[in-house]
């Protein structure tokens, strides 16, 4: 197996499981609008950096981060039950602002479209 292939495959599976756990099992209202966007799993499968996005301001991101951090132990236990891994990696949640930037750019493009006159004569 190529170097990194196993960690990428295991990481993808862990991310899928985490998304389902957040959706179905975590009852914390601070994590309701969180979208998991990616994962970086170390080659030894011991550490996982999980990226998430949430639409809202700085306060919303802080609340989501607190909710995810408090649910970390629960998520690790559920992953241990659902997946047959020797070790469940240590999870670190990190905010990914790309969805917010994309939404902001879309609003900017829409305002440009509204401000630009269309020339139907051409």
N, C-alpha and C positions, 0 to 999 in steps of 0.2 A: 504494500500500500504506500502511496506517495506520502511524503512528509506533509503534515497539515490536513490531509484528506480526512483522517479519522476525527480529528478535533473539529473540523468543519461539519462533518455529518452528525457527530454527537451534539455539537452546539446547536445545530438546526433542530434536532429532536428535543433538546432541552427547552429551546425557545418556544416550540409548539406546545409542549406540556405546560410551560409557565403561562402562556397565553390562555390556555384552557382553565388552568387553576385560578387565574385572576378573574376570568369571566364567570366561572361556575361556583367557586368555593370561597374566595376571599370576600368577606362581607363589609370591609372597611369602605365607607363612602368616598374617602379621599382617592381611592384607586379606580373609581368607576369609569372615568373618561380617559384612562391611560391606554396608550397603544404601544406595544412593544415593537421596536423597529429593527433591532439587530442584536447580535451577540458576538463577542470575541472570547473564545475559550483558549486558554493556554495550551501549549502542546502536551503538557503532562496532565491535562484535564483537571487541574486542581483549582483554578481560578476562572471565573466567568464574569466578564464585564457586560452587563445587559443594558442596552440603550432603550429609552422610552421617550415618547412624545405626548404632550398634552397641550391643547389649545387653551390659552389664558395667559395672564400676567405672571409676574415673578412670584406673587403670593400663591397662586394656583400651583405653580411648579414646586414650591417649597412644601405645600400640603401634600402633593402627590409623592414627593420624595420621602416625606415622613411616613406616609401610609405604606409605601413599598418597603421602607426600612423596617417598619414594625411587622410586616407580613413575611419578611425574609425567612425566618425560622420555619414558619408554617409551610412556605413554598418549598423549602429544602426537604422537609419531611415528606411532603406529597410527591416530590420528584423521586425520592428514594424508594417510595412504595411502588410507583408506576414504572420506573425504569430499572433495569438490572445493571447498575454501575457499581464498581468497587468502591469508589468515593464519589460523593455528591460534591461538586465544586463549590468553593466559597463564592458567594454572589455579591457583586457590587453594582448597584443601579446608578446609571448616569443619564442625565437629561440630554435629549437629542433635539435641538431646536429647528431641524430641517423642515418639519411640517408647518411650523409657524412661519418660517421664512417663505415657504412656497405659497401659503395663504396670503401673506402680505404682498408678495409679488403679483399674485393673481388680482388682488384688489387694485394694485397700482396699474396693471395692464388694463383693467376694466375702466378705470378713471381716464386713462389715456384714450381708450376707444370712444368714450363719451365726449371727450373734449375735442377730438379730431373730427373735423367736418368731412362728410363723405361727398365725393364728387360723382353724381350719377350720370353726368353727361359723357364721361369717358367710356 
